[in-house]
Amino acid sequence: MIRINENYLKLKSSYLFSEIAKRVSSFQQSNPDSKIIRMGIGDVTEPLPQSIIKAFHHGVDEMADRATFKGYGPEQGYDFLREKIAHYDYAFRGARISHDEIFISDGAKCDTGNIQELFATDITVAIPDPVYPVYVDTNVMAGRTGENKNGRYENLIYLECTAENNFVPELPKERVDLIYLCFPNNPTGATITKEQLKKWVDFARETKAIILYDAAYEAFIRDEDLPHSIFEIEGAREVAIEFRSYSKTAGFTGTRCAFTVIPRECMAYDSNGNKHSLHAMWNRRHTTKFNGVSYPVQKAAEAIYSPEGQREVKAIIDHYLDNAKIIREKMTSYGYNCTGGENSPYIWVDVKMDSWKFFDMLLNKCQVVCTPGEGFGKCGEGFIRISAFNSRENVINAMERIAKL
């Protein structure tokens, strides 16, 4: 008989955002006239900028002409986009990344989930807590964990992020092989300094570990002293893989385009201690299981790097950061301690009570949707995440509703 991958049975019964959607849907059905303001899931609300739309249309028009029609493209991405990324996202900031070390994909979520295929199933994985659930669940699916007991999976090393350490985890005391880091952080909105990040890079080099660095929110950084990329840190090319996304940067959540950077020096080892190129392995995986992002979408992404595109994208990010400032200031004035909202689109709010109860209270009394911190891990209990991805009108209305509690 056909058998299942029983690791899936270890997963908690409901994915965080599915549970939120279920509760919101139930409330809406019971209260059809209520206008719900959704400030939970981090989906963008502003439309694609005009320069990007123009390039998108041009790419589609090319597909309608035999002379410019494109069939299968390079799985790794077109050079016109990869070269722009290498220059503007890396060389411009002093990071040495070649265009052929960049792999275009349809999402950072996909890549952070798929990358673990390159590693053995018996490695030790270190994951921050609270954390983006995909990091945990994909390792559960791969069989690297035991059962979930008291909100945590056996065999995972949890790096606790608390108010005491400003939500930047300490180096693990145990031996670890694979380390997940995300800055600006989802869900806490915390940022990391170059000095703090260098400690992680040095640790990985000393222990022959690999860092998976999720920089999906780097475009929200306004503090010039903060690193946008782990490759700004000396030695990171040997031990780090970085994930970036256009979803929050330029509103591509429904368009799908992202990229992963794997330097050629980045190595992992077989059971005999021999080095193997992760760049070569990912290229093999990428070309086997992925057919590339569509040509019009990559043309649209390229437009982000034009002078007009840069101005338009910055204006949209400034809009979300202004929303975040309003949320942070208002929630602070209501007596809550907040992290994030500066250099980040997320505000992490210490509500000092059960996070799902607070979620239900906001939904039922204010018709405002947040994200309960418990869904991000054990250390998220007592917190909620509020997203700044919304219209200004909705943000102001949501804060006014919460003020009445």
BAPA-234605 format. One line per 4 residues: number of its first residue (from 1); their letters; for each residue x, y, z of N, C-alpha, C. Coordinates in pm, whole numbers, padded with zeros to 5 digits. Layout:
<atoms>
NUM	a	X,Y,Z,X,Y,Z,X,Y,Z; ... $
</atoms>
This chain:
<atoms>
1	miri	00085,-00120,00000,00000,00000,00000,00088,00125,00000; 00033,00232,-00057,00105,00358,-00058,00108,00416,00082; 00223,00468,00124,00237,00522,00259,00269,00670,00252; 00238,00739,00358,00259,00883,00366,00392,00915,00432 $
5	neny	00436,01038,00418,00548,01091,00494,00495,01123,00634; 00523,01038,00730,00462,01051,00862,00514,01170,00941; 00618,01237,00891,00663,01358,00957,00554,01465,00955; 00467,01461,00853,00358,01558,00845,00262,01543,00963 $
9	lklk	00256,01425,01021,00166,01403,01135,00216,01474,01261; 00344,01514,01261,00398,01585,01377,00358,01732,01378; 00317,01784,01262,00284,01925,01253,00166,01960,01342; 00171,02078,01400,00057,02125,01477,-00065,02130,01386 $
13	ssyl	-00183,02111,01441,-00303,02087,01360,-00336,02200,01265; -00298,02324,01297,-00336,02435,01211,-00221,02532,01194; -00193,02567,01070,-00094,02670,01041,-00147,02804,01095; -00060,02884,01153,-00099,03008,01221,-00197,03092,01140 $
17	fsei	-00160,03123,01015,-00241,03215,00937,-00371,03152,00890; -00374,03018,00880,-00500,02949,00850,-00596,02961,00968; -00543,02951,01089,-00627,02964,01208,-00683,03106,01220; -00600,03205,01191,-00648,03343,01192,-00761,03361,01091 $
21	akrv	-00740,03311,00970,-00842,03324,00866,-00972,03257,00907; -00961,03143,00974,-01081,03070,01017,-01158,03150,01121; -01089,03209,01216,-01158,03287,01321,-01219,03415,01264; -01147,03479,01173,-01201,03601,01112,-01323,03569,01028 $
25	ssfq	-01318,03459,00953,-01431,03419,00869,-01553,03388,00954; -01531,03320,01065,-01643,03286,01154,-01707,03413,01210; -01623,03509,01252,-01676,03635,01304,-01754,03709,01196; -01699,03714,01075,-01764,03788,00966,-01899,03727,00930 $
29	qsnp	-01909,03595,00933,-02035,03529,00904,-02141,03562,01009; -02097,03574,01134,-02190,03607,01242,-02221,03757,01249; -02132,03837,01191,-02148,03983,01194,-02125,04038,01053; -02215,04009,00961,-02192,04043,00819,-02180,04193,00793 $
33	dski	-02231,04276,00881,-02227,04421,00857,-02102,04487,00917; -02023,04411,00990,-01904,04467,01054,-01793,04487,00951; -01726,04602,00959,-01612,04628,00874,-01486,04593,00951; -01422,04486,00908,-01302,04437,00975,-01178,04505,00915 $
37	irmg	-01091,04553,01002,-00963,04609,00957,-00856,04504,00983; -00794,04455,00877,-00698,04345,00888,-00557,04399,00900; -00498,04378,01016,-00361,04422,01042,-00278,04305,01093; -00313,04186,01042,-00246,04065,01085,-00143,04016,00985 $
41	igdv	-00187,03940,00886,-00095,03887,00786,-00028,04000,00711; 00102,03985,00686,00179,04093,00627,00166,04104,00476; 00043,04114,00426,00024,04136,00283,00019,04286,00256; 00074,04325,00141,00078,04467,00107,-00058,04513,00057 $
45	tepl	-00079,04644,00057,-00208,04700,00015,-00193,04800,-00099; -00072,04858,-00116,-00054,04959,-00219,-00027,04893,-00355; -00081,04950,-00463,-00061,04890,-00596,00083,04902,-00645; 00116,04823,-00745,00250,04829,-00804,00276,04969,-00860 $
49	pqsi	00397,05022,-00843,00430,05154,-00898,00419,05157,-01050; 00397,05275,-01103,00374,05290,-01246,00492,05246,-01331; 00615,05273,-01288,00730,05231,-01368,00738,05079,-01378; 00698,05011,-01271,00698,04865,-01272,00586,04812,-01361 $
53	ikaf	00469,04873,-01352,00357,04834,-01438,00392,04853,-01585; 00457,04965,-01614,00496,04995,-01753,00590,04886,-01806; 00688,04847,-01726,00783,04743,-01767,00713,04608,-01779; 00620,04583,-01689,00541,04459,-01691,00465,04451,-01825 $
57	hhgv	00394,04559,-01860,00320,04563,-01986,00413,04543,-02106; 00529,04606,-02100,00624,04594,-02210,00669,04449,-02226; 00691,04383,-02113,00730,04242,-02118,00621,04155,-02177; 00496,04183,-02142,00383,04109,-02199,00374,04135,-02349 $
61	dema	00391,04261,-02390,00385,04294,-02533,00494,04219,-02611; 00611,04205,-02550,00717,04130,-02618,00677,03984,-02641; 00600,03931,-02548,00555,03792,-02562,00454,03776,-02675; 00399,03886,-02722,00300,03881,-02830,00360,03899,-02968 $
65	drat	00490,03917,-02973,00560,03942,-03100,00659,03827,-03124; 00650,03764,-03242,00738,03651,-03271,00886,03689,-03257; 00919,03812,-03292,01059,03855,-03289,01114,03867,-03148; 01028,03893,-03052,01074,03915,-02914,01017,03812,-02815 $
69	fkgy	00942,03717,-02867,00881,03615,-02782,00988,03537,-02706; 00959,03503,-02579,01049,03424,-02497,00980,03294,-02455; 01047,03184,-02474,00998,03057,-02424,01061,03029,-02288; 01112,02908,-02271,01182,02878,-02146,01298,02974,-02128 $
73	gpeq	01306,03034,-02012,01419,03119,-01980,01518,03043,-01895; 01631,03104,-01861,01726,03039,-01771,01664,03020,-01632; 01675,02899,-01579,01612,02872,-01449,01667,02963,-01340; 01792,03001,-01352,01855,03085,-01250,01811,03231,-01259 $
77	gydf	01744,03267,-01368,01701,03405,-01387,01774,03470,-01502; 01713,03572,-01561,01777,03645,-01671,01889,03733,-01616; 01997,03741,-01693,02112,03821,-01650,02078,03968,-01632; 01981,04020,-01711,01950,04162,-01697,01901,04195,-01556 $
81	lrek	01835,04101,-01490,01790,04124,-01352,01900,04089,-01253; 01968,03979,-01274,02072,03936,-01180,02185,04038,-01171; 02219,04099,-01285,02325,04200,-01284,02283,04326,-01209; 02155,04365,-01221,02105,04480,-01146,02112,04452,-00996 $
85	iahy	02071,04333,-00957,02074,04295,-00816,02217,04300,-00762; 02309,04240,-00836,02449,04235,-00791,02504,04375,-00771; 02467,04467,-00859,02521,04604,-00849,02452,04684,-00739; 02318,04694,-00746,02247,04786,-00658,02226,04731,-00517 $
89	dyaf	02205,04601,-00503,02180,04545,-00370,02307,04504,-00297; 02415,04483,-00370,02536,04432,-00307,02660,04520,-00330; 02705,04535,-00453,02825,04616,-00477,02807,04757,-00424; 02688,04811,-00438,02659,04947,-00390,02682,04960,-00240 $
93	rgar	02667,04849,-00167,02686,04849,-00021,02817,04784,00020; 02905,04763,-00077,03037,04709,-00045,03041,04560,-00026; 02935,04490,-00069,02932,04344,-00057,02971,04282,-00191; 03062,04188,-00188,03113,04128,-00311,03027,04007,-00349 $
97	ishd	02932,04030,-00438,02844,03924,-00487,02840,03932,-00640; 02868,03820,-00705,02863,03814,-00850,02720,03782,-00896; 02685,03828,-01017,02549,03806,-01065,02516,03658,-01077; 02617,03572,-01104,02587,03430,-01119,02582,03356,-00985 $
101	eifi	02592,03430,-00875,02568,03372,-00742,02425,03402,-00695; 02346,03461,-00783,02209,03502,-00752,02111,03413,-00828; 02013,03359,-00758,01911,03273,-00818,01774,03338,-00803; 01712,03372,-00916,01579,03432,-00913,01475,03324,-00886 $
105	sdga	01377,03355,-00803,01275,03256,-00769,01139,03323,-00755; 01040,03243,-00719,00904,03296,-00705,00867,03331,-00562; 00965,03331,-00470,00934,03374,-00334,01036,03330,-00233; 01064,03416,-00137,01158,03382,-00029,01101,03272,00060 $
109	kcdt	00968,03269,00075,00906,03162,00154,00938,03027,00092; 00925,03018,-00040,00956,02893,-00109,01102,02855,-00090; 01190,02952,-00109,01333,02922,-00102,01377,02883,00038; 01327,02952,00141,01367,02916,00277,01315,02778,00314 $
113	gniq	01203,02737,00253,01153,02602,00275,01230,02499,00196; 01262,02531,00071,01326,02433,-00017,01474,02414,00010; 01540,02515,00065,01686,02509,00081,01728,02396,00173; 01641,02358,00266,01681,02253,00360,01698,02117,00294 $
117	elfa	01653,02103,00167,01675,01979,00094,01824,01950,00074; 01907,02053,00079,02050,02036,00055,02122,01971,00172; 02057,01966,00288,02127,01925,00410,02077,01790,00462; 02165,01721,00532,02131,01589,00588,02015,01601,00686 $
121	tdit	01944,01491,00703,01827,01494,00792,01865,01486,00939; 01990,01449,00969,02028,01433,01110,02113,01549,01162; 02114,01661,01091,02187,01779,01140,02110,01844,01255; 02179,01929,01329,02117,02003,01438,02081,02143,01389 $
125	vaip	01954,02180,01406,01902,02305,01353,01871,02400,01468; 01920,02524,01457,01892,02628,01557,01795,02730,01497; 01686,02753,01569,01580,02841,01519,01542,02941,01627; 01536,03070,01594,01492,03169,01693,01350,03142,01739 $
129	dpvy	01318,03192,01854,01181,03186,01908,01154,03320,01975; 01056,03399,01924,00958,03369,01819,01021,03369,01680; 00948,03306,01585,01005,03286,01452,00894,03273,01348; 00929,03305,01224,00841,03281,01110,00816,03130,01101 $
133	pvyv	00690,03084,01107,00661,02941,01122,00716,02852,01012; 00739,02905,00892,00787,02823,00781,00922,02757,00813; 01009,02828,00885,01140,02770,00917,01123,02640,00997; 01033,02644,01093,01011,02527,01178,00940,02416,01101 $
137	dtnv	00828,02450,01038,00743,02347,00978,00813,02271,00867; 00896,02338,00787,00964,02267,00679,01068,02169,00732; 01128,02199,00845,01221,02104,00905,01148,01988,00971; 01029,02014,01022,00945,01905,01072,00911,01810,00957 $
141	magr	00868,01868,00844,00832,01787,00727,00949,01703,00678; 01071,01758,00693,01191,01689,00646,01238,01580,00741; 01180,01574,00860,01214,01468,00955,01328,01501,01048; 01358,01629,01067,01470,01667,01155,01428,01685,01301 $
145	tgen	01302,01668,01331,01255,01693,01467,01186,01570,01525; 01170,01577,01658,01085,01479,01722,00944,01532,01731; 00872,01490,01831,00733,01533,01849,00727,01674,01907; 00612,01736,01892,00587,01867,01952,00538,01844,02095 $
149	kngr	00617,01893,02190,00581,01877,02331,00587,02012,02400; 00475,02052,02459,00466,02179,02529,00503,02297,02440; 00461,02289,02312,00480,02401,02222,00614,02406,02151; 00699,02304,02172,00828,02301,02104,00859,02161,02054 $
153	yenl	00931,02155,01941,00966,02027,01882,01096,01974,01941; 01096,01847,01970,01218,01782,02014,01323,01789,01903; 01448,01796,01942,01565,01794,01852,01592,01928,01784; 01510,02028,01804,01542,02162,01757,01608,02240,01871 $
157	iyle	01703,02325,01837,01763,02415,01934,01691,02550,01920; 01623,02593,02024,01549,02718,02021,01634,02831,02078; 01648,02937,02000,01724,03055,02040,01625,03160,02090; 01616,03174,02219,01511,03259,02276,01539,03407,02253 $
161	ctae	01438,03475,02200,01444,03619,02174,01344,03687,02266; 01395,03766,02358,01310,03827,02460,01341,03976,02471; 01260,04044,02550,01283,04187,02572,01420,04209,02636; 01465,04112,02716,01592,04126,02787,01711,04129,02690 $
165	nnfv	01704,04056,02578,01813,04061,02480,01775,04141,02355; 01671,04226,02370,01624,04311,02260,01584,04230,02137; 01539,04107,02162,01490,04016,02059,01596,03981,01955; 01723,03985,01998,01835,03936,01917,01893,03818,01993 $
169	pelp	01889,03697,01937,01928,03579,02015,02076,03575,02047; 02106,03506,02158,02245,03482,02197,02300,03363,02119; 02431,03356,02107,02493,03240,02043,02458,03113,02120; 02431,03004,02050,02394,02880,02121,02512,02820,02195 $
173	kerv	02482,02755,02307,02587,02686,02382,02609,02546,02327; 02506,02491,02260,02516,02358,02202,02579,02364,02064; 02623,02250,02015,02670,02240,01876,02550,02249,01783; 02559,02333,01684,02452,02343,01584,02516,02343,01445 $
177	dliy	02438,02300,01346,02487,02292,01209,02422,02394,01117; 02295,02419,01138,02219,02509,01052,02149,02612,01140; 02166,02741,01105,02115,02851,01189,02026,02940,01105; 01904,02965,01151,01814,03058,01085,01820,03194,01156 $
181	lcfp	01840,03300,01079,01833,03437,01130,01750,03520,01033; 01675,03616,01087,01592,03704,01005,01598,03845,01062; 01650,03941,00983,01657,04081,01026,01644,04173,00906; 01565,04283,00919,01473,04312,01028,01380,04193,01051 $
185	nnpt	01352,04169,01178,01292,04042,01215,01142,04037,01191; 01098,03923,01146,00957,03886,01144,00942,03773,01246; 00872,03795,01357,00764,03893,01375,00797,04016,01460; 00914,04019,01527,00933,04119,01633,00969,04259,01582 $
189	gati	01011,04271,01456,01053,04400,01405,01190,04443,01454; 01258,04358,01531,01390,04392,01585,01494,04396,01473; 01601,04470,01496,01712,04479,01401,01840,04432,01468; 01942,04405,01385,02070,04357,01434,02180,04450,01386 $
193	tkeq	02279,04475,01470,02391,04560,01433,02498,04478,01360; 02589,04546,01295,02699,04477,01227,02785,04401,01328; 02805,04460,01446,02887,04393,01548,02820,04265,01595; 02688,04270,01615,02616,04149,01657,02617,04044,01548 $
197	lkkw	02599,04086,01424,02596,03991,01314,02732,03928,01291; 02838,04005,01314,02973,03950,01297,02998,03835,01396; 02942,03844,01516,02957,03736,01613,02899,03606,01558; 02785,03617,01489,02723,03499,01431,02807,03443,01316 $
201	vdfa	02859,03532,01233,02943,03488,01121,03069,03419,01174; 03133,03479,01272,03253,03420,01331,03221,03285,01395; 03108,03275,01462,03065,03150,01524,03047,03041,01418; 02981,03077,01307,02957,02979,01201,03088,02934,01138 $
205	retk	03181,03025,01121,03311,02988,01062,03388,02894,01156; 03381,02923,01285,03454,02841,01382,03396,02700,01392; 03266,02688,01381,03198,02559,01403,03158,02488,01274; 03191,02549,01157,03154,02493,01027,03003,02478,01013 $
209	aiil	02932,02578,01060,02786,02582,01046,02749,02670,00928; 02622,02666,00890,02570,02751,00783,02458,02838,00840; 02460,02967,00803,02355,03060,00843,02261,03081,00726; 02133,03060,00747,02030,03096,00650,01976,03232,00693 $
213	ydaa	02007,03334,00615,01977,03473,00654,01863,03528,00570; 01750,03550,00634,01630,03602,00568,01631,03754,00580; 01655,03822,00466,01660,03969,00463,01544,04026,00383; 01428,03962,00395,01312,04002,00314,01266,04144,00342 $
217	yeaf	01301,04199,00460,01253,04333,00497,01364,04437,00500; 01477,04408,00433,01590,04500,00440,01559,04637,00382; 01465,04646,00288,01434,04775,00226,01372,04874,00324; 01327,04825,00440,01266,04914,00540,01370,04976,00634 $
221	irde	01495,04936,00620,01599,04991,00706,01628,05135,00665; 01620,05225,00761,01652,05366,00738,01774,05410,00818; 01813,05331,00917,01932,05360,00997,02055,05320,00917; 02138,05414,00881,02254,05388,00794,02359,05299,00859 $
225	dlph	02353,05283,00991,02452,05198,01058,02414,05051,01060; 02290,05019,01021,02245,04881,01024,02278,04810,00892; 02317,04682,00899,02347,04608,00776,02219,04571,00700; 02223,04585,00568,02112,04539,00484,02132,04394,00442 $
229	sife	02256,04348,00446,02291,04214,00400,02394,04153,00492; 02387,04023,00511,02489,03955,00590,02623,03958,00517; 02620,03979,00384,02744,03982,00308,02821,04113,00322; 02768,04205,00402,02844,04322,00442,02945,04286,00551 $
233	iega	02932,04165,00606,03017,04120,00715,03130,04033,00659; 03251,04063,00700,03368,03987,00654,03354,03840,00690; 03381,03754,00592,03377,03610,00615,03243,03546,00588; 03138,03626,00566,03004,03570,00549,02991,03487,00421 $
237	reva	03072,03519,00320,03063,03443,00196,03091,03295,00216; 03163,03261,00321,03198,03121,00346,03086,03044,00416; 02996,03116,00485,02905,03045,00576,02759,03089,00568; 02724,03172,00470,02588,03227,00471,02518,03213,00336 $
241	iefr	02389,03194,00344,02298,03199,00229,02194,03305,00262; 02169,03395,00167,02076,03506,00195,01954,03497,00104; 01838,03531,00164,01711,03531,00092,01656,03673,00088; 01612,03716,-00031,01551,03847,-00048,01418,03832,-00122 $
245	sysk	01334,03931,-00109,01202,03925,-00172,01161,04062,-00221; 01087,04065,-00333,01026,04188,-00381,00883,04204,-00330; 00835,04108,-00254,00696,04112,-00208,00667,04236,-00127; 00746,04260,-00022,00724,04375,00063,00800,04497,00011 $
249	tagf	00911,04474,-00059,00990,04583,-00114,00912,04664,-00216; 00843,04594,-00307,00780,04663,-00420,00638,04615,-00448; 00578,04544,-00353,00439,04504,-00370,00418,04382,-00457; 00516,04290,-00462,00506,04174,-00550,00441,04052,-00483 $
253	tgtr	00363,04071,-00378,00305,03954,-00311,00218,03872,-00406; 00148,03939,-00497,00065,03867,-00594,00133,03846,-00727; 00252,03900,-00744,00324,03891,-00871,00431,03784,-00866; 00492,03764,-00750,00586,03659,-00718,00722,03677,-00784 $
257	caft	00815,03730,-00710,00954,03736,-00754,01043,03760,-00632; 01150,03685,-00624,01244,03696,-00513,01379,03643,-00562; 01476,03637,-00470,01603,03576,-00510,01679,03527,-00388; 01765,03430,-00414,01852,03372,-00312,01996,03386,-00358 $
261	vipr	02085,03419,-00263,02226,03439,-00294,02308,03330,-00224; 02384,03254,-00304,02474,03152,-00249,02613,03174,-00307; 02705,03230,-00230,02841,03252,-00281,02911,03121,-00313; 03006,03127,-00403,03077,03006,-00444,03166,02950,-00333 $
265	ecma	03205,03035,-00237,03288,02985,-00126,03208,02910,-00021; 03076,02916,-00028,02990,02857,00075,02989,02704,00061; 03041,02635,00162,03060,02490,00154,02990,02418,00269; 02952,02293,00240,02906,02200,00344,02982,02070,00323 $
269	ydsn	02964,01973,00412,03051,01857,00415,02973,01727,00406; 03037,01625,00346,02975,01493,00345,03018,01416,00468; 02974,01291,00479,03002,01212,00600,03149,01182,00618; 03229,01199,00510,03374,01176,00520,03452,01305,00544 $
273	gnkh	03378,01417,00559,03444,01543,00585,03489,01617,00462; 03447,01571,00344,03485,01638,00220,03393,01757,00192; 03452,01865,00142,03374,01986,00112,03294,01971,-00017; 03175,02033,-00017,03093,02038,-00138,03032,02178,-00151 $
277	slha	03026,02225,-00274,02974,02359,-00301,02822,02363,-00290; 02771,02445,-00199,02626,02461,-00187,02571,02538,-00306; 02654,02624,-00365,02613,02694,-00487,02583,02593,-00598; 02673,02497,-00616,02654,02396,-00720,02535,02306,-00688 $
281	mwnr	02518,02270,-00563,02406,02184,-00525,02273,02255,-00545; 02266,02383,-00506,02140,02458,-00524,02111,02478,-00672; 02216,02501,-00750,02197,02515,-00894,02138,02387,-00953; 02188,02273,-00905,02135,02143,-00952,01990,02127,-00910 $
285	rhtt	01960,02160,-00786,01823,02148,-00737,01731,02244,-00812; 01777,02369,-00829,01698,02475,-00891,01664,02440,-01036; 01764,02390,-01109,01740,02358,-01250,01658,02231,-01267; 01657,02145,-01167,01580,02021,-01174,01433,02043,-01137 $
289	kfng	01409,02127,-01036,01273,02138,-00981,01204,02271,-01009; 01269,02360,-01083,01211,02493,-01103,01234,02536,-01248; 01131,02594,-01309,01142,02634,-01449,01161,02784,-01467; 01184,02855,-01358,01212,02998,-01369,01090,03086,-01352 $
293	vsyp	01116,03212,-01316,01012,03314,-01305,00984,03369,-01444; 00859,03400,-01473,00822,03442,-01608,00897,03568,-01650; 00919,03579,-01781,00992,03693,-01838,00927,03827,-01804; 00794,03845,-01822,00735,03975,-01787,00754,04013,-01641 $
297	vqka	00748,03916,-01551,00767,03945,-01409,00910,03990,-01382; 01006,03926,-01446,01145,03967,-01427,01171,04104,-01487; 01105,04137,-01599,01118,04272,-01654,01059,04375,-01556; 00949,04339,-01493,00889,04429,-01394,00983,04448,-01275 $
301	aeai	01047,04339,-01232,01140,04348,-01119,01262,04433,-01156; 01308,04422,-01278,01423,04502,-01322,01393,04651,-01309; 01267,04690,-01335,01229,04832,-01330,01242,04890,-01190; 01244,04806,-01089,01262,04854,-00951,01393,04931,-00938 $
305	yspe	01493,04892,-01015,01627,04950,-01003,01647,05074,-01088; 01547,05112,-01168,01557,05237,-01245,01543,05355,-01150; 01593,05473,-01185,01578,05590,-01097,01432,05616,-01060; 01343,05606,-01159,01201,05628,-01131,01148,05520,-01038 $
309	gqre	01187,05394,-01065,01142,05284,-00981,01189,05299,-00838; 01314,05340,-00819,01368,05359,-00685,01290,05465,-00608; 01255,05575,-00676,01178,05681,-00611,01038,05631,-00572; 00975,05559,-00663,00839,05511,-00637,00836,05407,-00525 $
313	vkai	00932,05316,-00528,00937,05212,-00425,00966,05274,-00289; 01058,05369,-00285,01089,05436,-00158,00966,05507,-00103; 00886,05568,-00190,00766,05638,-00145,00667,05541,-00082; 00653,05423,-00141,00561,05323,-00085,00611,05274,00050 $
317	idhy	00742,05245,00059,00797,05198,00186,00787,05307,00292; 00808,05432,00253,00791,05543,00348,00648,05548,00399; 00552,05521,00311,00411,05518,00351,00389,05413,00460; 00443,05293,00438,00425,05186,00538,00500,05219,00668 $
321	ldna	00619,05279,00655,00693,05316,00776,00622,05426,00854; 00556,05518,00784,00475,05620,00853,00358,05554,00926; 00297,05454,00862,00192,05377,00930,00247,05312,01056; 00367,05251,01042,00428,05184,01157,00455,05282,01271 $
325	kiir	00498,05402,01236,00523,05504,01338,00395,05540,01413; 00287,05555,01339,00158,05586,01402,00117,05474,01497; 00128,05350,01450,00088,05236,01533,00174,05228,01659; 00304,05240,01642,00393,05230,01757,00364,05341,01859 $
329	ekmt	00351,05464,01811,00326,05576,01902,00193,05561,01973; 00089,05520,01900,-00043,05505,01962,-00044,05391,02064; 00009,05276,02026,00009,05163,02119,00093,05194,02242; 00203,05267,02224,00284,05309,02339,00204,05403,02429 $
333	sygy	00129,05495,02368,00049,05590,02447,-00063,05520,02523; -00104,05402,02475,-00208,05326,02545,-00150,05242,02658; -00017,05249,02675,00046,05181,02787,00116,05051,02754; 00132,05021,02625,00197,04897,02584,00343,04922,02546 $
337	nctg	00430,04829,02583,00568,04834,02537,00577,04775,02397; 00648,04843,02307,00653,04803,02167,00796,04790,02118; 00817,04695,02029,00943,04679,01956,00908,04685,01808; 01006,04725,01725,00979,04734,01582,00911,04865,01546 $
341	gens	00864,04872,01421,00801,04995,01375,00901,05102,01336; 01028,05074,01357,01139,05159,01315,01234,05068,01238; 01256,05097,01111,01334,05009,01024,01263,04876,00998; 01134,04873,01023,01057,04750,01008,00909,04782,00993 $
345	pyiw	00835,04701,00916,00691,04724,00902,00608,04657,01011; 00673,04588,01105,00600,04517,01209,00622,04581,01345; 00514,04583,01425,00521,04632,01562,00486,04515,01653; 00576,04484,01744,00564,04372,01836,00521,04430,01971 $
349	vdvk	00400,04397,02013,00337,04464,02126,00325,04369,02245; 00376,04411,02358,00366,04333,02482,00230,04361,02546; 00137,04266,02529,00000,04287,02579,-00020,04227,02718; 00080,04154,02767,00080,04100,02904,-00043,04015,02935 $
353	mdsw	-00090,03942,02835,-00199,03847,02855,-00193,03742,02745; -00274,03640,02754,-00279,03536,02653,-00300,03599,02515; -00210,03569,02421,-00212,03639,02292,-00335,03605,02209; -00385,03481,02217,-00507,03446,02142,-00630,03512,02204 $
357	kffd	-00630,03528,02337,-00741,03599,02402,-00742,03745,02360; -00622,03804,02350,-00615,03943,02305,-00657,03953,02160; -00618,03856,02078,-00661,03852,01938,-00814,03850,01930; -00877,03761,02007,-01023,03751,02005,-01089,03879,02056 $
361	mlln	-01027,03941,02157,-01083,04065,02210,-01079,04176,02106; -00966,04190,02036,-00957,04293,01932,-01056,04265,01819; -01069,04140,01783,-01159,04104,01673,-01304,04131,01712; -01343,04087,01830,-01484,04096,01869,-01526,04235,01915 $
365	kcqv	-01436,04308,01979,-01474,04438,02032,-01434,04555,01942; -01331,04534,01861,-01281,04643,01777,-01290,04614,01629; -01316,04489,01595,-01314,04444,01455,-01178,04475,01390; -01073,04454,01468,-00935,04471,01420,-00865,04336,01432 $
369	vctp	-00793,04297,01326,-00722,04170,01324,-00573,04195,01346; -00516,04126,01444,-00371,04128,01467,-00321,03985,01449; -00196,03960,01483,-00143,03824,01482,-00098,03789,01623; -00154,03682,01682,-00114,03644,01818,00028,03592,01822 $
373	gegf	00106,03640,01917,00246,03605,01924,00272,03458,01951; 00179,03391,02018,00197,03250,02049,00214,03167,01923; 00156,03214,01813,00168,03142,01687,00308,03143,01629; 00394,03229,01682,00532,03237,01634,00628,03162,01726 $
377	gkcg	00577,03105,01833,00664,03030,01923,00633,03058,02068; 00694,02979,02154,00669,02987,02298,00702,03125,02354; 00810,03185,02305,00850,03317,02354,00760,03428,02300; 00672,03396,02208,00578,03495,02157,00453,03510,02241 $
381	egfi	00435,03420,02337,00317,03431,02422,00320,03561,02502; 00205,03629,02508,00196,03757,02576,00221,03875,02483; 00245,03847,02354,00269,03953,02256,00173,03937,02138; 00156,04046,02064,00088,04040,01935,00174,04112,01832 $
385	risa	00156,04078,01706,00221,04150,01597,00116,04230,01522; 00143,04358,01502,00057,04442,01419,00135,04480,01294; 00071,04465,01180,00136,04496,01053,00101,04637,01007; 00201,04705,00951,00180,04841,00899,00137,04841,00753 $
389	fnsr	00118,04723,00695,00076,04714,00556,-00073,04741,00546; -00107,04867,00522,-00247,04904,00514,-00259,05047,00464; -00381,05091,00442,-00403,05231,00406,-00389,05317,00531; -00361,05445,00512,-00350,05536,00626,-00484,05545,00700 $
393	envi	-00592,05549,00623,-00725,05558,00683,-00753,05440,00774; -00720,05319,00729,-00743,05200,00811,-00657,05200,00936; -00533,05243,00923,-00444,05247,01039,-00499,05342,01145; -00539,05460,01103,-00592,05559,01198,-00722,05508,01261 $
397	name	-00810,05450,01180,-00935,05398,01232,-00911,05284,01330; -00815,05194,01298,-00786,05084,01387,-00734,05133,01522; -00647,05232,01520,-00593,05285,01644,-00702,05354,01726; -00795,05420,01660,-00906,05484,01731,-00998,05379,01795 $
401	riak	-01019,05269,01725,-01102,05162,01782,-01035,05101,01904; -00904,05076,01894,-00832,05016,02007,-00830,05110,02126; -00826,05240,02101,-00825,05340,02209,-00949,05329,02297; -01059,05278,02242,-01185,05271,02316,-01191,05149,02410 $
405	l	-01095,05058,02396,-01096,04941,02483,-01078,04982,02629 $
</atoms>
